[in-house]
Amino acid sequence: MIAETPLGYARSLKNSGNGFLGDIGPYLRIEPDNTVILGAPAPEIGTGMHTSLPMLIAEEIGADFDTVAVRQMPIKLKRAPDGRYSWAYGVQGGGGSFTLRRNWSPVRRLAAVTRTVLMKAASEALDAPVTQLRAENNFVIDEASGRRISFSDIAALASASPFPEIADEDDIPLKEPSGFTLIGQWRRSKGVEDVVTGRAVFGIDAEMPGMLHAVIARCPYFDGDVLSVDDSEAREVAGVKHIVKLDKPAHPGQPYLAAGVAVVATKFWAAEKARRLLNIEWSKGRGAGESSEQIMAVLEERQQQPGFNLVKDGDGAEALARATAIHEAVYELPILTHATMEPMNCIAHWKGESIVLKAPCHNAGSVVGAVARVTGLDMDAIHLESTRTGGSFGRRLYADWAAEAAILSKQLNAPVKLVWTREDDMASDIYRPPSRHRLRAGLDSDGAISAWSHSAAVATRDEESVDQVDRMQNTIWADNFPRRLVEHFEIDAHHETWMTLNGPWRAPMPAQQAFVVESFINELAEKTGADPLEFRLKLLGEPRDLPYEHWGGPTYNTGRWAGVLKKAAAAAGWGRKVKRRHGRGIAGYFTFGSYCALVVDVEVSKNRDIRVTRVVAAADAGRVVNPNGFRAQLEGGIMDGLSTALRLKIDIEDGRAVQSNFHNYQVMRIADAPPVIETHMIEGGDNVHGTGEIGLPPVAPALCAALYQATGKRIRKLPVGDQLKA
């Protein structure tokens, strides 16, 4: 699929007769009362995109952002004569803290085209040259005479104006950063009042006329199937309309659908009551007997054998042999579920030649693609309305829930609202895979790292189409720190296939690799007698760009990395003596183009209970559009990181998940949150990067370093849990 360019999109709107200013498709509408409605070209999943992206539009056209409304753009694909698909209103989706970066130029350019037409029409109406006009707060003002004209009065004139002569995207004039009046300013999140008062419509709140309600009893075994079902009691529940057996699917490219039995009723609670009365016999499939302990033991076995090489710089074996000292450590990370606040849900309405969907989306493409596969429809026959989304963290990049709703709606020829309960969500998630890491480092006589060897082993789903390197993408990347800072550097990888579903989880690779690498750096600093901050700064060396081939590249800068470390340390009072049974730890990481460092303070009671008392964070994400959103995302990532590092894991026994809800998957409660989270923003140039994931990776290593200082006990296996009491 391809995306429309801003210029091409603007031309198509103008040529379609839709009007250019009165209603610019989904991006901008000027109402007769001079209010402005801005279109959000990405879903709102809690990352503030319905605030920051419209800010880009408002900045370029001169709208009064405080008074504008924001709406979600329609999601629609169109097919060209050559068979290729394009997004009618731009690519809509997120992931990898990349949404703002991807939209930074295209959205501003589209708004700038709008401004060009707007100013031309205003020039004619005011009989004044464009050079002496400025747009401000929904008006165009003649600076010479003081006269002004509203956007709404200009709209009709602009709609009748010819399209400006613009030959190329790069010819569209954009505001210079020195002229920004909105970008970089603190703005309250659009729609926040609706969220806190319960008026916001999430997918789970959405409705459609005549819809039925469905729940599915999914096979609890990851590769199992339905052997038999007795639904006699379930059919007696008032309101139950249909009970549908869903066989183990064979849809190409949709391996995450589960076998099960769907109950469809007039109300959700009728369907849920009936589901509990189903008597189902399941087969366990190829995952029978799988367990968390078993897979970790297998990963340890794999690491005793040669793996495949991800990267090999220099001669690690020879450098280790010459080292003055060698330090080794093994780290383990568990399976995690996404635990989004809003479980999976979708409304689907089959219409024969097309289907209408209403759902909370993270990535529209995955939803449209999944539904196309299970229904046989062309993608341009799938119409998707994206609601506000109650979290994703990578879970909604997969669209099994949308495919299920589409299957039921097509089979029953009726609109169907499918809702997953919390128990469904945890039992049928696409989990973060577990991993085991063995690290060895050689140190020279000056205490510098002369060799680095990292053996990584991960459990992955058995998919023939995925090569060895791609299987490691949610766990480890070859180009990450401290590669290129250590002459002799190597990573070898091992993977073991199993049937537990796995995929990306918030900050997929950095969340794992940061814990391992930064914890090991802290250990190396102690072994050499160096301060952990100074050890890192010495390793980073002079400010310079280093090649970085993964997400967030093509380079990273050692000076900007050092900058966030220094800022966090200074703000936290690094180097000051801490009290007995208190600890302070530091860590930093480069995540998807941005730099973040944390200092975590902890207090450990006499009976070894842990209390995080303060977290100080510094981050450099380039140019910041909305400092309020920047802070919120950092704080959210820190809280998620603490919650995960302290308590969270999914255990697998006999091929199924043990944890089922928040009583045994204990996400951090308000009372356990640190009383102080302090964030510091460092602006590092004109490039724009996201902050949705960068706060989480450094949390676990900084926390574990603080716990070591407080107790003298190294934590190398997450979650921390009760390890201090052992």
Residue pairs with C-beta under 8 A, 6 or more apart in sequence:
1 77
1 84
1 85
1 86
1 87
1 365
1 379
2 84
2 85
2 86
3 86
3 87
3 90
3 91
4 12
4 86
4 87
4 88
4 89
4 90
5 106
5 169
6 106
6 107
6 109
6 110
6 113
6 169
6 172
7 109
7 113
7 166
7 168
7 169
7 172
9 25
9 89
9 90
9 110
10 20
10 24
10 110
10 113
10 114
10 163
11 163
13 20
13 24
13 25
14 20
14 163
15 163
18 25
19 155
19 159
20 114
20 117
20 158
20 159
20 161
20 163
21 28
21 30
21 114
21 117
21 118
21 121
21 151
21 154
21 155
21 158
21 159
22 29
22 30
22 155
22 156
22 159
23 29
24 114
25 39
25 73
25 89
26 39
26 41
26 71
26 73
26 74
26 89
27 38
27 39
27 41
27 57
27 73
27 89
27 107
27 110
27 111
27 114
28 36
28 37
28 38
28 39
28 57
28 61
28 111
28 114
29 36
29 37
29 39
30 36
30 151
30 152
30 155
31 37
31 152
32 152
33 152
34 138
34 150
34 151
34 152
34 153
35 67
35 68
35 69
35 138
36 58
36 63
36 64
36 67
36 68
36 69
36 138
36 151
37 68
37 69
37 70
37 71
38 54
38 57
38 58
38 63
38 68
38 69
38 70
38 71
39 54
39 57
39 70
39 71
39 72
39 73
39 89
40 49
40 50
40 53
40 54
40 70
40 71
40 72
40 73
41 53
41 73
41 89
41 90
41 92
41 103
41 107
42 49
42 53
42 92
42 93
42 94
42 99
42 103
43 49
43 72
43 92
43 93
43 94
43 360
43 361
43 362
43 364
43 386
43 389
44 50
44 72
44 191
44 388
44 389
45 94
45 360
45 362
45 389
45 391
45 392
45 396
46 389
46 390
46 391
46 392
46 636
47 94
47 99
47 629
47 633
47 690
47 692
48 189
48 626
48 628
48 629
48 632
48 633
49 94
49 99
49 100
50 70
50 72
50 189
50 190
50 191
51 70
51 187
51 188
51 189
51 190
51 626
51 628
51 629
52 100
52 625
52 626
52 629
53 99
53 100
53 103
53 107
54 65
54 68
54 70
54 190
55 65
55 182
55 183
55 187
55 625
55 626
56 103
56 104
56 107
56 108
56 111
56 183
56 625
57 63
57 107
57 108
57 110
57 111
58 64
58 65
58 68
58 111
58 182
59 108
59 111
59 175
59 180
59 181
59 182
59 183
60 108
60 111
60 112
60 114
60 115
60 174
60 175
61 111
61 114
61 115
61 118
61 135
62 115
62 134
62 135
62 136
62 137
62 138
62 139
62 140
63 137
63 138
63 151
64 137
64 138
65 182
65 187
66 187
67 138
69 190
70 190
70 191
72 385
72 386
72 387
72 388
73 89
73 90
73 92
74 88
74 89
74 385
75 87
75 89
75 92
75 361
75 364
75 368
75 383
75 384
75 385
75 386
76 87
76 88
76 89
76 380
76 383
76 384
77 85
77 86
77 87
77 88
77 368
77 379
77 380
77 382
78 85
78 86
78 88
78 380
79 85
79 378
79 379
79 380
80 86
85 379
85 380
87 364
90 103
90 106
91 102
91 364
91 365
92 361
92 363
92 364
92 386
93 99
93 361
93 362
93 363
93 364
93 365
93 366
94 362
94 363
94 392
94 692
95 362
95 363
95 394
95 397
95 504
96 551
96 552
96 592
96 690
96 693
97 507
97 552
97 591
97 592
97 593
97 594
97 689
97 690
97 691
97 692
97 693
97 694
98 551
98 592
98 593
98 690
99 690
100 625
100 688
100 689
100 690
101 593
101 687
101 688
101 689
101 690
104 688
105 174
108 174
108 175
109 169
109 172
109 174
112 172
112 173
112 174
112 175
113 164
113 166
113 172
115 135
116 164
116 166
116 172
116 173
117 158
117 161
117 163
117 164
118 135
118 140
118 151
118 154
118 158
119 130
119 133
119 135
119 140
120 130
120 158
120 161
120 164
121 154
121 157
121 158
121 161
122 130
122 133
122 140
122 149
122 154
123 129
123 130
123 133
124 157
125 149
125 153
125 154
125 157
126 133
126 140
126 142
126 145
126 147
126 149
128 142
128 144
128 145
128 147
132 142
132 143
132 144
133 140
133 141
133 142
133 143
134 140
134 141
134 143
135 141
138 150
138 151
138 152
139 148
139 149
139 150
139 151
140 148
140 149
140 151
140 154
141 147
141 148
142 148
166 172
177 183
177 623
177 686
183 623
183 625
184 623
184 624
184 625
184 627
185 626
185 627
186 626
186 627
186 628
187 626
187 628
188 628
189 628
189 629
189 632
191 200
191 388
193 199
194 200
195 388
200 388
201 387
201 388
202 342
202 360
202 387
202 388
202 389
202 390
203 342
203 345
203 346
203 347
203 358
203 359
203 360
203 387
203 388
203 389
203 390
204 342
204 343
204 345
204 360
204 390
204 419
205 387
206 347
206 358
206 359
206 387
206 417
207 347
207 417
208 347
208 349
208 356
208 358
208 415
208 417
209 415
210 414
210 415
211 347
211 349
211 414
211 415
211 416
211 417
212 241
212 242
212 264
212 265
212 266
212 412
212 414
212 415
212 416
212 417
213 264
213 265
213 266
213 267
213 268
213 270
213 271
213 416
213 417
213 419
214 262
214 263
214 264
214 265
214 271
214 405
214 408
214 416
214 417
214 418
214 419
215 262
215 263
215 268
215 271
215 272
215 275
215 418
215 419
215 420
215 421
215 424
216 246
216 258
216 260
216 261
216 262
216 263
216 275
216 404
216 418
216 420
216 424
217 260
217 261
217 262
217 263
217 275
217 278
217 280
218 258
218 259
218 260
218 424
218 427
218 428
219 225
219 226
219 248
219 258
219 259
219 260
219 282
219 283
219 285
220 282
220 427
220 656
220 657
221 282
221 283
221 284
221 285
221 287
221 288
221 654
221 655
221 656
222 285
222 287
222 290
222 499
222 500
222 501
222 655
222 656
223 284
223 285
223 286
223 287
223 499
223 655
224 248
224 259
224 282
224 283
224 284
224 285
224 287
224 655
225 247
225 248
225 259
225 282
225 283
225 285
226 245
226 246
226 247
226 248
226 259
226 260
226 261
226 280
226 281
226 282
226 283
227 281
227 282
227 283
228 280
228 281
229 243
229 245
229 261
229 278
229 279
229 280
229 281
230 278
230 279
230 280
231 243
231 261
231 277
231 278
231 279
233 277
233 278
233 279
234 240
234 243
234 263
234 274
234 275
234 277
234 278
235 243
235 274
236 277
237 265
237 270
237 273
237 274
237 277
238 270
239 265
239 266
239 267
239 270
239 271
240 263
240 264
240 265
240 270
240 271
240 274
241 264
241 265
241 266
242 262
242 263
242 264
242 412
243 261
243 262
243 263
243 264
243 274
243 278
244 261
244 262
244 264
244 408
244 411
244 412
245 261
245 262
246 258
246 259
246 260
246 261
246 262
246 404
246 407
247 259
248 258
248 259
249 257
249 259
249 374
251 257
251 373
251 374
251 403
252 373
253 369
253 373
254 370
254 373
254 374
254 400
254 403
255 461
255 463
256 398
256 400
256 430
256 501
257 374
257 400
257 403
257 404
258 400
258 428
261 275
261 278
261 280
262 404
262 408
263 271
263 272
263 274
263 275
263 278
264 271
264 408
264 412
264 416
265 271
265 274
268 417
268 419
272 421
284 654
284 655
285 499
285 655
286 499
287 498
287 499
287 500
287 655
287 656
288 654
288 655
289 654
289 655
290 498
290 499
290 500
290 652
290 654
290 655
291 651
291 652
291 653
291 654
292 334
292 335
292 434
292 649
292 650
292 651
292 652
292 653
295 434
295 459
295 496
295 498
295 500
295 652
296 332
296 434
296 436
298 459
298 496
299 434
299 435
299 436
299 457
299 458
299 459
299 494
299 496
300 436
300 457
302 457
302 494
302 495
302 496
303 436
303 438
303 455
303 457
303 494
305 494
306 492
307 455
307 457
307 492
307 493
307 494
308 468
308 492
308 493
308 494
309 490
309 491
309 492
309 493
310 456
310 469
310 472
310 476
310 478
310 491
310 492
310 493
311 478
311 479
311 483
311 489
311 490
311 491
312 489
312 490
313 483
313 484
313 486
313 487
313 488
313 489
313 490
314 451
314 487
314 488
314 489
314 490
315 488
316 451
316 452
316 453
316 488
316 489
316 490
318 488
319 442
319 450
319 451
319 487
319 488
320 326
320 440
320 442
320 451
320 453
320 488
322 442
322 450
323 442
323 443
323 444
323 450
323 451
324 442
324 443
324 444
324 445
325 442
325 443
325 527
326 440
326 441
326 442
326 443
327 440
327 441
327 443
327 520
327 523
327 524
327 527
328 438
328 439
328 440
328 441
329 438
329 439
329 519
329 520
329 523
329 714
329 716
330 436
330 437
330 438
330 439
330 716
331 436
331 437
331 439
331 515
331 516
331 519
331 520
331 716
331 717
332 434
332 435
332 436
332 437
332 716
332 717
332 718
333 434
333 435
333 436
333 437
333 512
333 515
333 516
333 717
333 718
334 434
334 648
334 649
334 650
334 718
334 719
335 431
335 432
335 433
335 434
335 500
335 502
335 649
335 650
335 651
335 652
336 431
336 432
336 505
336 644
336 648
336 649
336 650
337 425
337 426
337 429
337 431
337 432
337 650
337 657
337 659
337 665
338 391
338 392
338 393
338 394
338 395
338 425
338 429
338 430
338 505
338 506
339 425
339 426
339 648
339 662
339 665
339 667
340 390
340 391
340 392
340 393
340 395
340 396
340 425
341 390
341 391
342 360
342 389
342 390
342 391
343 419
343 420
343 421
343 422
343 424
343 425
344 395
344 396
344 400
344 401
344 419
344 420
344 424
344 425
345 359
345 360
345 401
345 417
345 418
345 419
345 420
346 357
346 358
346 359
346 401
346 402
346 404
346 405
346 406
346 417
346 418
347 357
347 358
347 359
347 405
347 415
347 416
347 417
347 418
348 355
348 356
348 357
348 371
348 402
348 405
348 406
348 408
348 409
348 410
348 415
348 416
348 418
349 355
349 356
349 357
349 409
349 414
349 415
349 416
350 375
350 406
350 409
350 410
350 413
350 414
350 415
353 377
353 381
354 377
354 381
354 382
354 383
355 371
355 375
355 377
355 381
355 382
355 383
355 406
355 409
355 410
356 383
356 384
356 385
357 367
357 371
357 382
357 383
357 384
357 385
357 402
357 405
357 406
358 384
358 385
358 387
359 367
359 384
359 385
359 386
359 387
359 401
359 402
359 405
360 386
360 387
360 388
360 389
360 390
360 396
361 367
361 384
361 386
361 387
361 389
361 396
362 389
362 392
362 394
362 395
362 396
362 397
363 396
363 397
363 399
364 384
364 386
366 396
366 397
366 398
366 399
367 384
367 399
367 402
368 379
368 382
368 384
369 379
369 399
370 398
370 399
370 400
370 402
370 403
370 406
371 377
371 382
371 399
371 402
371 403
371 406
372 378
372 379
372 382
373 403
374 403
374 406
374 407
375 382
375 406
375 407
375 410
389 396
393 505
393 506
393 640
394 503
394 504
394 505
394 506
394 508
395 429
395 430
397 503
397 504
398 430
398 503
400 428
400 430
401 418
401 420
404 418
405 416
405 417
405 418
408 416
408 418
409 415
409 416
420 428
422 660
422 661
422 662
423 660
423 661
426 650
426 657
426 659
426 660
426 661
426 665
427 656
427 657
427 660
428 501
429 501
429 650
429 657
430 501
430 502
430 503
431 500
431 501
431 502
431 503
431 505
431 650
431 657
432 474
432 502
432 503
432 504
432 505
432 508
432 511
432 512
433 458
433 459
433 460
433 474
433 475
433 500
433 502
434 458
434 459
435 456
435 457
435 458
435 459
435 475
435 476
435 512
436 456
436 457
436 458
437 454
437 455
437 456
437 457
437 476
437 516
438 454
438 455
439 452
439 453
439 454
439 455
439 516
439 520
440 451
440 452
440 453
441 449
441 451
441 452
441 453
441 520
441 524
442 449
442 450
442 451
442 452
442 488
443 449
443 450
443 524
443 527
443 528
444 450
447 528
447 529
447 530
448 538
448 539
449 482
449 485
449 486
449 524
449 539
450 486
450 487
450 488
451 486
451 487
451 488
451 489
452 482
452 486
452 488
452 489
452 490
453 490
453 492
454 476
454 490
454 491
454 492
454 516
454 517
455 491
455 492
455 493
455 494
456 472
456 475
456 476
456 491
456 492
456 493
456 494
457 493
457 494
457 495
457 496
458 471
458 472
458 474
458 475
458 476
458 493
458 494
458 495
458 496
459 495
459 496
459 497
459 498
459 500
459 502
460 466
460 471
460 472
460 495
460 496
460 497
460 498
460 502
461 497
461 498
461 499
461 500
461 501
461 502
462 497
462 498
462 499
468 493
468 495
469 493
471 495
472 493
472 495
473 508
473 509
474 502
474 503
474 504
474 505
474 508
474 509
474 512
475 508
475 509
475 512
475 513
476 491
476 493
476 509
476 512
476 513
477 509
477 513
477 550
478 491
478 549
478 550
479 547
479 548
479 549
479 550
479 553
480 509
480 510
480 513
480 517
480 550
480 590
481 517
481 561
481 589
481 590
482 489
482 517
482 521
482 539
483 489
484 546
484 547
485 539
485 540
485 541
485 546
485 558
499 655
500 652
500 655
505 511
506 637
506 640
506 693
506 696
507 591
507 592
507 637
507 693
507 694
507 696
507 697
509 550
510 589
510 590
510 591
510 592
510 693
510 696
510 697
511 641
511 644
511 693
511 696
511 697
513 697
514 587
514 589
514 591
514 697
514 698
514 700
514 701
515 645
515 697
515 700
515 701
515 704
515 718
517 701
518 587
518 588
518 589
518 698
518 701
518 702
519 587
519 700
519 701
519 704
519 705
519 716
521 532
521 535
521 536
521 539
521 587
521 701
522 532
522 585
522 586
522 587
522 701
522 704
522 705
522 708
523 714
524 535
525 531
525 532
525 534
525 535
525 536
526 532
528 535
530 538
531 575
532 585
532 586
532 705
533 565
533 566
533 569
533 574
533 586
536 562
536 565
536 586
536 588
537 562
537 565
537 566
540 558
540 559
540 561
540 562
541 558
542 558
542 559
543 557
543 558
543 559
543 560
543 562
544 557
544 558
544 559
545 555
545 556
545 557
546 555
546 556
546 557
546 558
547 553
547 554
547 555
548 554
548 555
548 556
548 590
551 592
551 593
552 590
552 591
552 592
552 593
552 594
552 689
553 593
556 590
556 595
557 684
560 595
560 620
560 682
560 684
561 588
561 590
561 595
563 595
563 618
563 620
563 682
563 684
564 588
564 595
564 596
564 597
564 618
564 619
564 620
564 682
565 586
565 588
565 597
565 618
567 597
567 618
567 680
567 682
568 574
568 586
568 588
568 597
568 598
568 599
568 616
568 617
568 618
568 680
569 575
569 586
569 597
569 599
571 599
571 616
571 618
571 678
571 680
572 584
572 599
572 601
572 614
572 616
572 678
574 584
574 586
574 599
578 584
578 601
578 709
578 710
581 603
581 604
581 605
581 606
581 710
581 711
582 601
582 602
582 603
582 604
582 613
582 709
582 710
583 601
583 602
583 604
583 705
583 706
583 707
583 708
583 709
583 710
583 711
584 599
584 600
584 601
584 602
584 705
584 706
584 709
585 599
585 600
585 602
585 701
585 702
585 703
585 704
585 705
585 706
585 707
585 708
585 709
586 597
586 598
586 599
586 600
586 702
586 705
587 597
587 598
587 698
587 699
587 700
587 701
587 702
587 705
588 595
588 596
588 597
588 598
588 698
589 595
589 596
589 597
589 694
589 697
589 698
591 693
591 694
591 697
592 689
592 690
592 693
592 694
593 621
593 622
593 687
593 689
593 690
594 619
594 620
594 621
594 622
594 689
594 690
594 691
594 694
595 619
595 620
595 621
595 684
595 694
596 617
596 618
596 619
596 620
596 634
596 694
596 695
596 697
596 698
597 617
597 618
597 619
597 698
598 615
598 616
598 617
598 638
598 695
598 698
598 699
598 702
599 615
599 616
599 702
600 612
600 614
600 615
600 699
600 702
600 703
600 705
600 706
601 612
601 613
601 614
601 615
601 706
602 610
602 611
602 612
602 613
602 703
602 706
602 707
602 710
603 610
603 611
603 613
603 710
604 610
604 611
604 707
604 710
604 711
604 724
605 611
607 725
608 711
608 724
608 725
610 646
610 707
610 720
610 724
611 672
612 642
612 672
612 673
612 674
612 703
613 674
613 675
613 676
614 674
614 675
614 676
614 677
614 678
615 638
615 642
615 674
615 676
615 677
615 678
615 699
616 678
616 680
617 634
617 638
617 677
617 678
617 679
617 680
617 695
618 679
618 680
618 681
618 682
619 630
619 634
619 679
619 680
619 681
619 682
619 691
619 694
619 695
620 682
620 683
620 684
621 630
621 684
621 688
621 689
621 690
621 691
621 694
622 683
622 684
622 685
622 686
622 687
622 688
622 689
623 683
623 685
623 686
623 687
623 688
624 630
624 681
624 683
625 688
627 681
629 691
630 679
630 681
630 691
631 679
631 681
633 690
633 691
633 692
633 694
633 695
634 679
634 691
634 694
634 695
635 677
635 679
635 695
636 692
636 695
637 691
637 692
637 693
637 694
637 695
637 696
637 699
638 677
638 695
638 696
638 699
639 668
639 673
639 677
640 695
640 696
641 695
641 696
641 697
641 698
641 699
641 700
641 703
642 668
642 673
642 674
642 699
642 703
643 667
643 668
644 696
644 699
644 700
644 718
644 719
645 699
645 700
645 703
645 704
645 718
645 719
645 720
646 668
646 703
646 719
646 720
646 721
647 666
647 667
647 668
647 719
647 720
647 721
648 665
648 666
648 667
648 719
649 659
649 718
649 719
650 657
650 658
650 659
650 665
651 657
651 658
651 659
652 658
658 664
659 665
700 718
703 720
704 714
704 715
704 716
704 720
707 713
707 715
707 720
707 724
708 714
708 715
711 724
713 723
713 724
715 723
715 724
717 723
